[in-house]
Amino acid sequence: MPPIHQSEEVMGSNVVADTYQLRSKGPNNEASLMNLSCATTENLSKDTRIDYAPPFSDSVLSGGGREDERSEKDNENENENAKDCDDYRDGDKDKDEKCKISDNDDDQVEDQKKKKDNAFDWILSEYTVVFITILAWIICQPPEAAVWKFRTTAIAYVSSLVPASRPATPPDAPPIYTITPFFDNNAPLFNKTVLSNFLSDGVIAVRGLISSEALDALDEAADAIVYEKVDKETYFKRFLNMGRRRLHGKQFYVSRTMTIFPPAEEGERDVSAGFRNVALRSLVPRAVAELLAAEGRSRPPAEGEDFNDSSKGPAASSSDEDSAIRLLRDIFLAKDGDTYICGWHVDDTGYWPSAPDFPGINAWIALDDMPSAYGGGFALSVGSHKAEWAPAAHRATGSTRTFPVNGWKDAEDMFRNRQGGGTCNINTTSPTLHAKLESRKRVYEIKRGDVILHTRWLFHRTIPFKPRGLQAATKSRVPPLYRRYSVRYVPGTTVLPKGFGTEMSILLDPDVGGKTLNDACASGGPWYPRVWPAVDKNELIALEKHSQTKIREGRGKLAEVQAEMRPFLEALALKNKAKQAKKAGVGRGRNRK
């Protein structure tokens, strides 16, 4: 409905006013005025435009609110033209056709003006609705999850049509061994050359251990975890968190352990099958079994000796439990653009909960291409597991090798008496050792599905994104991420650590500390599922019930322990921050000299 300007009270459908001025057009496209007193909207045509003007006013406010000054001469001409056309309408056929033309022009102008006004009102109302919708979307709803999923899907489709550009592989890139499909299940995966390289370097990279179907399912499960994280974030929450002080950055955008277990809480999406299929049923456990068999001999193979002889492998034992390999810990990680990383280290009991006398293999599985030129990947210090200075590096980081035999009494005991400056801080506690580790750095040209297999005691660290890599990752994901899935395998005879810690099985039953994984699973449920020589079907059946009972209860215990540790972690972070500031100040002083 055309706008009505009013200064009086509106009651029902009647608009009461002192004076209204009806606007109509004369032959010369000038307005003629007619006073209407005490008019109501019921008496007016729907197409009539009404403008209100105060009584005794010499000016008329147009629809846009602009004063229209009229000279007396113009008003006389208007009245004369109007009178001529009135005579024409009364039946004077001799009048010029100009009245018809004028009327037609007036109608067209009026129609165009109405269309323009209506269009303007429509555009204004539409923009208002869009603005309010966008504002509510930004503040209230998770803005990135749907956008990220759409962009990821769209870019994947475009990439399938146009080959993606990738930095050239450096000529000195470390080798990645490829496992080709085979039909002889008894054939070894690795020859003696590969095993020899693993024993000397402490690491190999392998391609082809995971089928494309299993990799796609793992990819989908990993994305579901990231979507869940994105859904919990809104721009409004980020705005509130902008002013909060952070002691240090956050190494990973997403970090979730025990992904092979079904959800412990109602309403959580079950993505465990994708992780479980790779961790338990792919060729990865078999590769780990061969490497552990080789590592157990603690020397390279002699001339003519074959570590792949099935009679000497872990599967040849008379007892499945004695030869069993179990999954100690699995964790899904997604690295974003945060520059904070954990420096050179070996995993302590938080991520590798076993006594230091037992071996293990970490399978680091890439879910994205990670060219070394882009950063965001994984660096390993080749041969650091048996370097002559390795014990000093363990002391500098306070690794599990330096823990007391019976463990720590509580959080205060652990933080006050633990050696070194923390797991991630060797660059500040011992710059010399940091330089030695850095000199042995190896970074693989990783592709999606590649698996890095390294020994438990090999020092490693995450690589921050380089600007070029961050830009490339942003084109494929919002936020930019490189995803990886890390699975730690150990013999079933591995002993759990004693004393204070964060391991759920021990938190629920302290007597489990000091027992083997085999015994812990027999008494407390499938905390550490068997993967070799075969998966235990009874353990798989018990996983869901275990999650809804033991793991749910364990999360509550874990939250209490983490609250106890938090003040000490914050104090340690401040201490290391002060060391870094002091080191930076000394460096600036030397430069001035």
NUVEXGU-257100 format. One record per residue (C-alpha): x, y, z; residue number from 0. Coordinates in Angstrom, 2 decimals, always signed. Example, Ala and Ser with C-alpha at 12.3 -4.5 7.8 and 13.67 -1.06 7.14 Angstrom:
% residues 2
- x,y,z,n
- +12.30,-4.50,+7.80,0
- +13.67,-1.06,+7.14,1
END
This chain:
% residues 593
- x,y,z,n
- +0.00,+0.00,+0.00,0
- +1.32,+3.50,-0.82,1
- +2.68,+5.34,+2.19,2
- +0.38,+7.62,+4.17,3
- +1.92,+10.51,+6.08,4
- -0.12,+11.29,+9.12,5
- +0.12,+13.36,+12.26,6
- -3.08,+12.23,+13.93,7
- -4.13,+9.03,+15.67,8
- -4.77,+5.93,+13.59,9
- -7.77,+3.96,+14.78,10
- -8.88,+0.81,+12.99,11
- -8.87,+1.39,+9.26,12
- -9.87,+5.08,+9.49,13
- -7.21,+7.74,+9.14,14
- -8.49,+10.97,+10.68,15
- -6.82,+14.24,+9.70,16
- -7.57,+17.90,+9.50,17
- -6.75,+18.27,+5.84,18
- -5.52,+15.90,+3.15,19
- -4.34,+16.93,-0.21,20
- -5.11,+14.65,-3.09,21
- -2.50,+14.66,-5.78,22
- -3.54,+14.28,-9.42,23
- -1.85,+15.27,-12.60,24
- -2.90,+17.97,-15.03,25
- -2.29,+18.08,-18.77,26
- +1.16,+19.61,-18.34,27
- +2.33,+17.04,-15.83,28
- +1.86,+19.54,-13.02,29
- +0.09,+18.68,-9.82,30
- -3.38,+19.98,-9.15,31
- -4.65,+20.05,-5.64,32
- -7.99,+19.26,-4.16,33
- -8.76,+19.69,-0.53,34
- -10.41,+16.76,+1.15,35
- -11.65,+17.29,+4.66,36
- -12.14,+14.51,+7.18,37
- -11.37,+11.80,+4.61,38
- -11.04,+8.15,+5.49,39
- -9.04,+5.43,+3.87,40
- -12.23,+3.58,+3.09,41
- -13.29,+6.44,+0.80,42
- -10.01,+6.54,-1.09,43
- -8.94,+4.48,-4.02,44
- -6.11,+2.01,-3.44,45
- -4.12,+3.70,-6.21,46
- -4.50,+7.19,-4.73,47
- -1.44,+8.71,-3.12,48
- -2.11,+10.91,-0.11,49
- +0.19,+13.48,+1.39,50
- -0.63,+15.35,+4.54,51
- -0.09,+19.09,+4.81,52
- -0.98,+21.30,+7.77,53
- -3.97,+23.65,+7.30,54
- -3.29,+27.16,+5.96,55
- +0.12,+26.05,+4.59,56
- +1.45,+27.66,+1.41,57
- +3.55,+24.60,+0.57,58
- +2.78,+21.00,-0.19,59
- +5.02,+18.14,+0.97,60
- +5.60,+15.70,-1.83,61
- +5.89,+11.92,-1.32,62
- +9.63,+12.32,-0.80,63
- +9.16,+15.15,+1.76,64
- +10.49,+17.96,-0.55,65
- +8.80,+21.37,-0.65,66
- +7.25,+22.25,-3.99,67
- +7.23,+26.02,-4.39,68
- +4.49,+27.24,-6.75,69
- +4.35,+30.61,-8.35,70
- +1.00,+32.25,-8.81,71
- +1.42,+32.27,-12.58,72
- +2.10,+28.54,-12.69,73
- -1.04,+27.88,-10.65,74
- -3.12,+29.98,-13.07,75
- -1.76,+28.03,-16.05,76
- -2.51,+24.80,-14.29,77
- -6.09,+25.82,-13.56,78
- -6.63,+26.96,-17.15,79
- -5.30,+23.72,-18.61,80
- -7.36,+21.71,-16.17,81
- -10.51,+23.69,-17.13,82
- -9.87,+23.08,-20.86,83
- -9.57,+19.38,-20.28,84
- -12.65,+19.38,-18.07,85
- -14.58,+20.91,-21.01,86
- -13.22,+18.16,-23.24,87
- -14.40,+15.52,-20.84,88
- -17.84,+17.15,-20.78,89
- -18.26,+16.40,-24.49,90
- -16.56,+19.20,-26.42,91
- -15.24,+17.19,-29.40,92
- -13.54,+20.19,-31.02,93
- -10.82,+20.45,-28.39,94
- -7.29,+19.57,-29.34,95
- -6.07,+16.05,-28.78,96
- -3.52,+17.38,-26.37,97
- -5.76,+16.56,-23.40,98
- -5.79,+12.90,-24.44,99
- -2.05,+12.93,-24.89,100
- -1.54,+14.71,-21.60,101
- -3.79,+12.27,-19.77,102
- -2.01,+9.32,-21.29,103
- +1.37,+10.77,-20.40,104
- +0.17,+11.50,-16.90,105
- -1.01,+7.94,-16.46,106
- +2.28,+6.54,-17.73,107
- +4.33,+8.81,-15.50,108
- +2.15,+7.97,-12.53,109
- +2.43,+4.24,-13.25,110
- +6.21,+4.45,-13.59,111
- +6.44,+6.40,-10.36,112
- +4.31,+3.81,-8.58,113
- +6.47,+1.00,-9.94,114
- +9.62,+2.82,-8.88,115
- +8.26,+3.48,-5.39,116
- +7.10,-0.12,-5.04,117
- +10.42,-1.43,-6.29,118
- +12.30,+0.78,-3.86,119
- +10.13,-0.36,-0.98,120
- +10.63,-4.00,-1.99,121
- +14.41,-3.64,-2.28,122
- +14.56,-1.85,+1.06,123
- +12.53,-4.53,+2.77,124
- +14.56,-7.34,+1.14,125
- +17.87,-5.80,+2.16,126
- +16.58,-5.39,+5.69,127
- +15.58,-9.05,+5.89,128
- +18.92,-10.16,+4.43,129
- +20.87,-7.96,+6.82,130
- +19.00,-9.25,+9.86,131
- +19.40,-12.85,+8.67,132
- +23.15,-12.48,+8.16,133
- +23.56,-10.79,+11.52,134
- +21.70,-13.60,+13.29,135
- +23.72,-16.17,+11.32,136
- +27.02,-14.62,+12.40,137
- +26.09,-14.30,+16.06,138
- +24.08,-17.43,+16.75,139
- +24.76,-20.28,+14.39,140
- +27.96,-22.20,+13.64,141
- +29.06,-20.41,+10.48,142
- +31.94,-22.54,+9.31,143
- +30.81,-26.16,+9.40,144
- +28.41,-26.02,+6.46,145
- +30.63,-23.63,+4.51,146
- +33.69,-25.80,+5.11,147
- +31.89,-28.99,+4.12,148
- +30.51,-27.34,+0.97,149
- +33.87,-25.87,-0.01,150
- +35.71,-29.12,+0.67,151
- +33.24,-31.07,-1.46,152
- +33.30,-28.49,-4.25,153
- +37.09,-28.28,-4.32,154
- +37.39,-32.06,-4.33,155
- +35.12,-32.15,-7.38,156
- +37.09,-29.42,-9.17,157
- +40.36,-31.14,-8.29,158
- +39.09,-34.30,-9.93,159
- +38.65,-32.33,-13.15,160
- +41.82,-30.24,-12.96,161
- +45.00,-31.81,-11.53,162
- +46.09,-29.91,-8.43,163
- +49.47,-28.20,-8.52,164
- +52.03,-29.59,-6.10,165
- +55.57,-28.44,-5.33,166
- +58.25,-30.42,-7.10,167
- +59.75,-33.25,-5.06,168
- +63.27,-32.31,-3.91,169
- +65.97,-34.50,-5.49,170
- +67.25,-35.48,-2.05,171
- +63.82,-36.42,-0.67,172
- +63.94,-39.46,+1.64,173
- +62.60,-42.69,+0.14,174
- +59.04,-43.89,+0.67,175
- +58.60,-47.64,+0.26,176
- +55.58,-48.82,-1.69,177
- +53.66,-51.97,-0.85,178
- +52.12,-53.44,-3.98,179
- +48.97,-55.60,-3.85,180
- +49.77,-59.26,-3.45,181
- +47.92,-62.51,-3.00,182
- +50.33,-64.46,-0.80,183
- +49.31,-63.56,+2.74,184
- +52.34,-65.37,+4.12,185
- +54.79,-63.23,+2.16,186
- +56.69,-60.61,+4.20,187
- +55.97,-56.92,+3.68,188
- +59.58,-55.78,+4.15,189
- +62.85,-57.18,+2.90,190
- +66.06,-57.12,+4.92,191
- +67.18,-53.82,+3.37,192
- +64.08,-52.03,+4.60,193
- +64.40,-53.60,+8.04,194
- +68.06,-52.65,+8.21,195
- +67.18,-49.04,+7.37,196
- +64.54,-49.04,+10.07,197
- +66.96,-50.31,+12.70,198
- +69.59,-47.71,+11.82,199
- +67.31,-44.71,+11.23,200
- +64.49,-45.62,+13.62,201
- +61.92,-44.77,+10.93,202
- +60.59,-45.74,+7.51,203
- +57.74,-44.35,+5.41,204
- +55.44,-46.75,+3.58,205
- +52.81,-46.28,+0.90,206
- +50.05,-48.81,+0.19,207
- +49.34,-50.21,+3.66,208
- +45.78,-48.87,+3.65,209
- +43.21,-49.65,+0.95,210
- +41.42,-46.80,-0.79,211
- +38.08,-47.90,+0.69,212
- +39.44,-47.94,+4.24,213
- +41.18,-44.60,+3.66,214
- +37.96,-43.00,+2.41,215
- +36.08,-44.26,+5.48,216
- +38.84,-42.93,+7.75,217
- +38.76,-39.59,+5.95,218
- +35.00,-39.32,+6.46,219
- +35.30,-40.20,+10.17,220
- +38.07,-37.63,+10.64,221
- +36.01,-34.92,+8.94,222
- +33.07,-35.72,+11.21,223
- +35.24,-34.97,+14.25,224
- +36.41,-31.69,+12.76,225
- +32.84,-30.70,+11.81,226
- +31.82,-31.34,+15.39,227
- +34.58,-29.01,+16.59,228
- +33.61,-26.31,+14.07,229
- +29.93,-26.61,+15.02,230
- +30.77,-25.68,+18.61,231
- +32.45,-22.47,+17.52,232
- +30.67,-19.28,+16.51,233
- +32.03,-15.89,+15.64,234
- +30.33,-14.61,+18.78,235
- +32.29,-17.03,+20.98,236
- +35.49,-16.12,+19.22,237
- +34.81,-12.45,+19.83,238
- +34.41,-13.14,+23.54,239
- +37.66,-15.10,+23.61,240
- +39.71,-12.48,+21.77,241
- +40.77,-10.65,+24.89,242
- +41.67,-13.69,+26.94,243
- +45.31,-14.22,+27.78,244
- +46.91,-17.39,+26.45,245
- +50.10,-18.71,+28.01,246
- +51.05,-20.33,+24.73,247
- +49.45,-21.38,+21.49,248
- +47.53,-24.52,+20.79,249
- +49.44,-27.05,+18.74,250
- +46.41,-28.73,+17.15,251
- +42.99,-27.46,+16.18,252
- +41.55,-30.89,+17.04,253
- +43.01,-33.55,+19.31,254
- +40.98,-36.64,+20.24,255
- +42.23,-39.86,+21.77,256
- +40.63,-43.33,+21.92,257
- +38.81,-42.85,+18.62,258
- +38.44,-46.62,+18.10,259
- +35.89,-46.75,+20.92,260
- +32.18,-46.07,+20.31,261
- +30.73,-42.89,+21.88,262
- +30.60,-42.89,+25.65,263
- +27.85,-40.26,+25.82,264
- +24.39,-40.19,+24.26,265
- +24.03,-37.88,+21.29,266
- +27.64,-38.25,+20.16,267
- +28.12,-39.34,+16.57,268
- +29.71,-42.76,+16.24,269
- +32.69,-42.52,+13.87,270
- +34.72,-45.25,+15.54,271
- +34.31,-47.79,+12.73,272
- +36.43,-45.74,+10.30,273
- +39.31,-45.49,+12.79,274
- +38.94,-49.04,+14.06,275
- +39.03,-50.54,+10.57,276
- +42.42,-48.96,+9.85,277
- +43.97,-49.41,+13.30,278
- +42.92,-53.06,+13.75,279
- +42.23,-54.59,+10.31,280
- +44.53,-52.95,+7.75,281
- +48.09,-54.01,+6.90,282
- +49.43,-51.56,+9.47,283
- +49.39,-54.04,+12.41,284
- +51.16,-56.60,+10.24,285
- +53.87,-54.09,+9.32,286
- +54.28,-53.22,+12.98,287
- +54.65,-56.91,+13.87,288
- +57.52,-57.30,+11.41,289
- +59.27,-54.17,+12.69,290
- +58.87,-55.16,+16.35,291
- +60.29,-58.58,+15.56,292
- +63.29,-56.87,+13.98,293
- +63.65,-54.31,+16.74,294
- +63.58,-57.01,+19.38,295
- +66.92,-58.33,+18.08,296
- +68.42,-54.83,+18.63,297
- +70.89,-55.21,+15.73,298
- +70.85,-55.16,+11.92,299
- +70.48,-58.55,+10.23,300
- +73.68,-60.47,+9.57,301
- +74.65,-61.53,+6.08,302
- +72.31,-64.28,+4.96,303
- +69.96,-63.83,+7.92,304
- +66.32,-63.20,+7.08,305
- +64.18,-61.43,+9.66,306
- +61.14,-62.25,+7.55,307
- +61.30,-65.97,+8.28,308
- +57.77,-66.65,+9.53,309
- +59.08,-69.26,+11.96,310
- +60.93,-66.50,+13.81,311
- +58.22,-63.85,+13.63,312
- +55.83,-62.87,+16.41,313
- +53.05,-64.98,+14.94,314
- +55.01,-68.17,+15.34,315
- +54.80,-68.24,+19.12,316
- +52.98,-71.14,+20.73,317
- +50.86,-68.73,+22.74,318
- +48.81,-65.95,+21.14,319
- +48.96,-63.95,+24.35,320
- +52.74,-64.13,+24.54,321
- +53.09,-62.97,+20.95,322
- +50.16,-60.55,+20.98,323
- +50.54,-56.99,+19.82,324
- +48.06,-54.54,+21.29,325
- +46.94,-51.02,+20.52,326
- +48.19,-48.91,+23.39,327
- +46.85,-45.50,+22.33,328
- +45.35,-43.89,+19.23,329
- +44.84,-40.20,+18.63,330
- +43.41,-38.09,+15.81,331
- +45.09,-34.72,+15.28,332
- +44.41,-31.79,+12.93,333
- +47.13,-29.17,+12.60,334
- +46.04,-25.60,+11.87,335
- +47.89,-22.35,+11.32,336
- +48.81,-21.79,+14.98,337
- +52.58,-21.32,+15.12,338
- +52.98,-23.07,+18.47,339
- +54.47,-26.56,+18.31,340
- +55.88,-29.04,+20.79,341
- +59.66,-29.16,+20.31,342
- +61.81,-32.27,+19.87,343
- +60.55,-34.95,+22.26,344
- +59.55,-38.54,+22.82,345
- +56.02,-39.22,+24.05,346
- +55.67,-39.42,+27.81,347
- +53.11,-41.45,+29.75,348
- +50.29,-39.10,+28.80,349
- +50.42,-40.39,+25.21,350
- +52.52,-43.52,+25.67,351
- +51.38,-45.07,+28.97,352
- +53.91,-47.84,+29.49,353
- +57.03,-48.52,+31.50,354
- +60.27,-47.41,+29.77,355
- +61.74,-50.89,+29.39,356
- +59.38,-51.93,+26.60,357
- +59.55,-51.21,+22.86,358
- +56.82,-49.88,+20.62,359
- +56.03,-48.55,+17.15,360
- +54.07,-45.43,+16.29,361
- +52.12,-45.51,+13.00,362
- +51.64,-41.91,+11.85,363
- +49.00,-41.93,+9.09,364
- +48.56,-38.89,+6.83,365
- +45.03,-37.93,+5.79,366
- +46.15,-35.07,+3.55,367
- +48.98,-34.43,+1.12,368
- +51.75,-32.64,+3.03,369
- +54.54,-31.36,+0.77,370
- +57.62,-30.43,+2.79,371
- +57.64,-27.01,+1.11,372
- +54.29,-26.25,+2.76,373
- +55.11,-27.22,+6.34,374
- +52.40,-28.47,+8.70,375
- +53.74,-32.02,+8.67,376
- +55.99,-34.24,+10.76,377
- +59.75,-34.07,+11.39,378
- +61.87,-36.90,+12.77,379
- +65.44,-36.81,+14.08,380
- +66.97,-39.78,+12.28,381
- +69.02,-42.10,+14.49,382
- +68.35,-40.04,+17.63,383
- +66.96,-43.13,+19.40,384
- +70.49,-44.54,+19.81,385
- +72.68,-41.43,+19.61,386
- +75.34,-41.16,+22.29,387
- +73.77,-37.93,+23.52,388
- +70.24,-39.42,+23.63,389
- +70.31,-39.92,+27.47,390
- +71.08,-36.22,+27.90,391
- +68.14,-35.35,+25.64,392
- +65.88,-37.57,+27.77,393
- +67.00,-35.74,+30.90,394
- +66.52,-32.33,+29.27,395
- +62.92,-33.16,+28.40,396
- +62.18,-35.24,+31.52,397
- +61.05,-38.22,+29.43,398
- +59.63,-41.46,+30.82,399
- +63.16,-42.87,+31.00,400
- +63.86,-40.49,+33.89,401
- +60.74,-41.36,+35.94,402
- +61.12,-43.14,+39.29,403
- +60.49,-46.86,+39.19,404
- +57.33,-46.64,+41.29,405
- +56.09,-43.49,+39.62,406
- +55.04,-40.16,+41.12,407
- +53.01,-39.73,+44.29,408
- +50.88,-36.84,+43.02,409
- +50.93,-33.82,+40.70,410
- +53.11,-31.73,+43.01,411
- +55.67,-34.52,+43.29,412
- +55.77,-34.91,+39.51,413
- +56.23,-31.23,+38.68,414
- +58.65,-30.42,+41.48,415
- +60.93,-33.43,+41.06,416
- +60.73,-34.17,+37.35,417
- +63.96,-33.55,+35.50,418
- +64.36,-31.10,+32.63,419
- +62.27,-28.18,+31.51,420
- +59.27,-30.02,+30.15,421
- +58.47,-32.36,+27.29,422
- +58.26,-29.67,+24.59,423
- +60.97,-27.20,+25.64,424
- +64.38,-28.63,+24.73,425
- +65.06,-25.58,+22.56,426
- +65.19,-23.44,+25.72,427
- +66.49,-25.95,+28.26,428
- +69.30,-27.21,+26.02,429
- +69.92,-25.28,+22.80,430
- +72.94,-27.48,+22.06,431
- +70.91,-30.68,+22.11,432
- +68.19,-28.95,+20.11,433
- +70.75,-28.13,+17.42,434
- +71.95,-31.75,+17.31,435
- +68.39,-33.02,+16.92,436
- +67.69,-30.42,+14.26,437
- +70.80,-31.42,+12.28,438
- +69.32,-34.93,+11.85,439
- +65.87,-33.71,+10.80,440
- +64.03,-35.68,+8.15,441
- +60.79,-34.56,+6.51,442
- +59.03,-36.87,+4.07,443
- +57.15,-35.77,+0.96,444
- +53.90,-37.11,+2.34,445
- +50.82,-38.01,+0.34,446
- +47.40,-38.93,+1.66,447
- +47.43,-42.50,+2.97,448
- +51.19,-42.67,+3.58,449
- +52.26,-44.19,+6.90,450
- +55.37,-43.17,+8.85,451
- +56.47,-46.00,+11.15,452
- +58.97,-44.98,+13.83,453
- +60.31,-46.49,+17.00,454
- +59.09,-45.31,+20.36,455
- +62.34,-43.59,+21.35,456
- +62.92,-41.61,+18.16,457
- +62.75,-37.86,+18.82,458
- +60.20,-36.06,+16.67,459
- +58.21,-32.84,+16.44,460
- +55.40,-31.16,+14.52,461
- +56.27,-28.63,+11.79,462
- +54.37,-25.32,+11.73,463
- +52.72,-24.21,+8.52,464
- +54.75,-22.05,+6.19,465
- +52.93,-19.04,+4.67,466
- +52.86,-20.73,+1.29,467
- +51.42,-23.91,+2.78,468
- +48.87,-22.05,+4.85,469
- +47.64,-20.29,+1.72,470
- +47.39,-23.58,-0.17,471
- +45.60,-25.33,+2.69,472
- +43.11,-22.46,+2.98,473
- +41.99,-23.11,-0.59,474
- +40.89,-26.63,+0.36,475
- +39.64,-26.32,+3.93,476
- +38.14,-23.73,+6.25,477
- +39.99,-23.45,+8.59,478
- +43.17,-24.73,+6.88,479
- +44.12,-28.10,+8.34,480
- +46.49,-31.02,+7.85,481
- +45.00,-34.13,+9.45,482
- +46.83,-37.14,+10.80,483
- +45.97,-40.30,+12.74,484
- +48.57,-41.67,+15.14,485
- +48.38,-45.25,+16.49,486
- +50.84,-46.62,+19.09,487
- +51.40,-50.40,+19.10,488
- +53.24,-52.41,+21.76,489
- +53.65,-56.07,+22.74,490
- +50.91,-57.42,+24.98,491
- +53.56,-58.10,+27.61,492
- +54.21,-54.37,+28.01,493
- +53.79,-53.20,+31.61,494
- +51.64,-50.20,+32.54,495
- +53.30,-47.41,+34.57,496
- +52.86,-47.12,+38.32,497
- +51.95,-44.07,+40.38,498
- +50.27,-40.78,+39.53,499
- +49.21,-40.23,+35.93,500
- +46.35,-39.73,+33.51,501
- +45.79,-43.27,+32.26,502
- +42.08,-44.12,+32.64,503
- +42.54,-47.82,+33.30,504
- +44.82,-47.02,+36.24,505
- +42.61,-44.19,+37.49,506
- +39.71,-46.62,+37.80,507
- +41.83,-49.44,+39.22,508
- +45.20,-48.35,+40.69,509
- +46.20,-52.02,+41.08,510
- +46.46,-52.27,+37.28,511
- +49.62,-50.14,+37.43,512
- +52.61,-52.46,+37.07,513
- +50.60,-55.18,+35.27,514
- +50.85,-56.20,+31.62,515
- +48.35,-55.07,+29.01,516
- +47.23,-58.66,+28.61,517
- +46.39,-58.86,+32.32,518
- +44.76,-55.42,+32.36,519
- +42.43,-56.40,+29.50,520
- +41.60,-59.74,+31.10,521
- +40.54,-58.10,+34.37,522
- +39.30,-54.64,+33.33,523
- +37.98,-55.01,+29.80,524
- +39.38,-54.18,+26.33,525
- +41.29,-51.01,+27.17,526
- +44.04,-52.13,+24.77,527
- +42.55,-54.27,+21.96,528
- +44.66,-57.00,+20.44,529
- +45.60,-56.44,+16.78,530
- +48.09,-59.26,+16.11,531
- +48.26,-62.11,+15.25,532
- +44.49,-61.75,+15.10,533
- +41.82,-59.43,+16.43,534
- +39.95,-60.79,+19.44,535
- +36.27,-60.85,+18.42,536
- +35.12,-60.95,+22.04,537
- +37.01,-57.74,+22.71,538
- +35.39,-56.06,+19.73,539
- +31.93,-57.06,+20.96,540
- +32.73,-55.63,+24.40,541
- +33.96,-52.25,+23.10,542
- +30.56,-50.54,+23.13,543
- +29.67,-51.62,+26.66,544
- +33.18,-50.71,+27.78,545
- +32.75,-47.18,+26.40,546
- +29.41,-46.58,+28.09,547
- +30.62,-47.79,+31.49,548
- +34.37,-47.72,+32.06,549
- +35.34,-44.89,+29.70,550
- +32.46,-42.68,+30.82,551
- +33.52,-43.14,+34.45,552
- +37.17,-42.71,+33.53,553
- +36.51,-39.31,+31.95,554
- +35.27,-38.01,+35.27,555
- +38.40,-39.24,+37.05,556
- +40.59,-37.78,+34.33,557
- +38.98,-34.34,+34.70,558
- +39.87,-34.35,+38.41,559
- +43.51,-35.20,+37.71,560
- +43.78,-32.55,+34.99,561
- +42.39,-29.94,+37.39,562
- +45.08,-30.94,+39.88,563
- +47.79,-30.55,+37.23,564
- +46.59,-27.27,+35.70,565
- +48.26,-24.79,+38.14,566
- +51.62,-26.51,+37.71,567
- +51.30,-26.51,+33.92,568
- +50.52,-22.79,+33.92,569
- +53.50,-22.05,+36.15,570
- +55.77,-24.09,+33.88,571
- +54.47,-22.26,+30.81,572
- +55.19,-18.87,+32.41,573
- +58.66,-20.02,+33.38,574
- +59.50,-21.09,+29.84,575
- +58.00,-17.90,+28.45,576
- +60.32,-15.87,+30.69,577
- +63.30,-17.92,+29.50,578
- +62.40,-17.23,+25.89,579
- +62.04,-13.51,+26.58,580
- +65.40,-13.43,+28.34,581
- +67.03,-15.29,+25.48,582
- +65.51,-12.87,+22.96,583
- +66.77,-9.90,+25.01,584
- +70.31,-11.27,+25.10,585
- +70.20,-11.78,+21.35,586
- +69.14,-8.18,+20.76,587
- +71.94,-6.97,+23.06,588
- +74.55,-8.88,+21.07,589
- +73.23,-7.43,+17.84,590
- +73.57,-3.90,+19.22,591
- +77.19,-4.54,+20.17,592
END
